[in-house]
C-alpha cells in the first residue's frame, strides 16, 4: 500500500458490557422493531440506564424493512450523536464492536448500543433470500433457489474432496454444539443429536444435510460499548477488547477454501498479546460446520487441511479440551437473522466474566469470537474476529 | 446417461392441471444484457473494452479497471465443473416441484466462475460446454452440458425446461396452403412431434398434398369464428403453435388498389395473429406446467421486412412490423404461463409472390429446419437466410442508411 500502513491503534480504554439475549422463537408474529425494542429495553434494564442515555447506536437487521437505524432511533425514542446501520450479516457483530469502540475512543459517542435483531414470520426467510443481493438475484437464485444451503454445499463439496474431510468429521462439530445447546435454556434445539442421526439425516442440497443447516428464527442479541471509566462509575462488569480484525472480499480461491481472517490473523494475536493456545473459549461463526472447520484453520488453531484431524482429536463441548460455540451456536440455538453475527460475541462476553451460567467454561478469561457473512455471489465476503478478555468468575 | 423420455400417458381428466409458476425473475439492467445474448443462442458475457476483463455476474463497472464500458462479447464456451450440488429442498415453488435440481460452479476458460444449471451427464471435474438459455421466466440462464453428445442428451429433464423440444408434443401449424407451412409440419413430425395439425383455409378448395402423418384441420385465421371453432376442438391440447401464414402483395402507399390489399394483409396477418392469440393463447398459457407435453412455445414466422420497411413492399412491411410489435406483447403475456414466444425472421422465400426478386432467397425447408432448431435449443429470435442477416447487420451499423437504401422510392 502506498506509504505503508499505519500501525493499528489499540482499543485501550474501551470496554464492552451488558450482553443481552432476547430469547429466540422459531416464528414470531411481531415485526423486527418489536425485537429491537426488547433488546434496547434489556440493555437499559441490564445497565441501569435509560435508553435515552444511549448516544450511539449500531443496528443490524435483515427484516426491519424500509427502516435503517435512524428510523428505528425515532421509533424507539433514541437521541443520538452517532448512528450506524451495519448490513454485514454474520460479520455484523465484529463490525459493530470495532466501530463502536472507535466512536467511543474518539469521543463521538459515550454509550453505544449495539443491536442485532430480526423477526421470522411465515415466508420471511424466503423473502430475505430472494432479495439478498443483486449478484444473488442475477446469478445464483435462479439456479434452483437453494439459498445459502446450495451455495455452501458447493463450497463444502470442494472442501471435502480437497482436504479429505468426511461428513462424520463435520458431524462432530454439529453434535458437540448440540450437546452444548442442551445446557442453554434459550436454545431452540432441545433434543440430543447423535453422529448417526447427523450422518443419516436427509439431504437438503448435497452434500449439505439437515443438521448442517441452522434453524431460522426470531430473536435479538445486544451489548453496550463505553469508556472503561464510565463502566466503572456505573458499576458495570467490563469486557476488554484486546484485538479486532476485519477483512472483506479478500480471497480469490476458485472455490472458497479460506476466509479473510488469514490475512490478518497474526496481527490479531500480536495486538492481543496472546496465541491460539492462550484462548480459553472459541466462538466461531457457524452457519455451516464446514465454515467452522475453515475457521479453526484460518484462525490458527490448526493448519489448512488439518481441520478434520483437529476435530477428531479434540472435544469441542463445554467441558472439553477445546470449548467451542458453548451456547450451541446458530446450529443448535437458532439463527435469528443478523443476531447470528452477535451470538458468539454475547456468549464470549458472558464466558470471560463468569456469567454464562449453565454453559460456563470453568476459568475462562480470554475468548476469541469470529464473524463471517454475506455470500453475495459464490463466496462469503465479510470476515472478522475479536479477542475479548475479562476477570472471569 | 440420460434416461430416455417416455411418451406421456393419456391425461387423467380428474387430475388438476398444475398452475404454471416461474423461477425467480428479478434481474438487474445489466443482467438483461445476457438475456439478449441468450435470445439469439449466443454465449456472450460482458467484456471490458479498456482492459479486456470478462466480467460475471453482470456489472456496471469493470472490477479490474472501473471502466464503464462493458459490452457483450462472444466468448469461449469451454469450462470445468469445479463444484456441484443437488438441491433437494428449494425455497421457491418452481424448483420444489422439480426437485432434485442439479447446479454446478463452472470455471470458464475465459476466467469467470458461473453458477449454472448442470446437465445430468456432467459432474464435478468434467469439462463442459456452456450455453446461455432462456429459462421459462424468459431470463438468461447458464447451462453446462457435456462437451460431446451423450445418449438421449436432449431428454435431460432440466435441459427440457430450457427449450421447447417438439419431441412428444402436439403442434398446430396454421397455414398448409403455403409451402412453408407444409415443410414445417413435416420437419416437426420428423423431430418427434406426437401430433401435427395443419390448418387449411377454405378447405373445400383444392390444396396441395400434405404429409400423410399430418392431421388437416379447417382454419381461416382472418375469421375469428373459424379460430374459435378449431380452438374449441383442439385448443386444450396444443403444446406448440406455429403461425406460418404469409400473404404478401406488393404495394407502396401511392399504388392503385393499395388500400384494399393493405386491408387484406392486415386481416390475414395482424388480425389473424390476434384471433389466434385470443382463441389459443389463453389455453396454452394455462397449460405451461402440464407435464411432459405441457404447452411450451408459440412461433411466429415473420418477414425480414418487419425489421425495415422495404420498397415495393411498403404496406406489407408495415403489417409485418405491426405483427412483430404484437409478438412482444404476446411474449409478455405468455411468460406468466412459462410459454415461450419465438420469432423466426425469414428473408423472401422461394414462392410465386417473390418470383421477380433476385437471390438470395430462402427455401421453405430452411425455415422449417430453423424452427426445429430454435425449439430444440430454446432460442427466441432467429434469423433465417443471408438476406435477413445482412439486413440486421446493416440495421445495427446504420439504421438511417438502411432506411434510405430500402426505401429509395418507386
Interface residues (C-beta under 8 A of the other chain):
Chain A: X125 X126 X129 X130 X131 X134 X135 X137 X138 X139 X140 X141 X142 X143 X144 X145 X146 X147 X149 X150 X151 X153 X154 X155 X157 X158 X161 X202 X203 X204 X205 X206 X207 X208 X254 X255 X377 X378
Chain B: X23 X24 X25 X26 X27 X28 X30 X31 X56 X57 X58 X82 X83 X84 X85 X86 X87 X88 X89 X90 X91 X92 X94 X95 X101 X102 X103 X104 X105 X107 X113 X114 X115 X116 X117 X124 X135 X137 X139 X141 X142
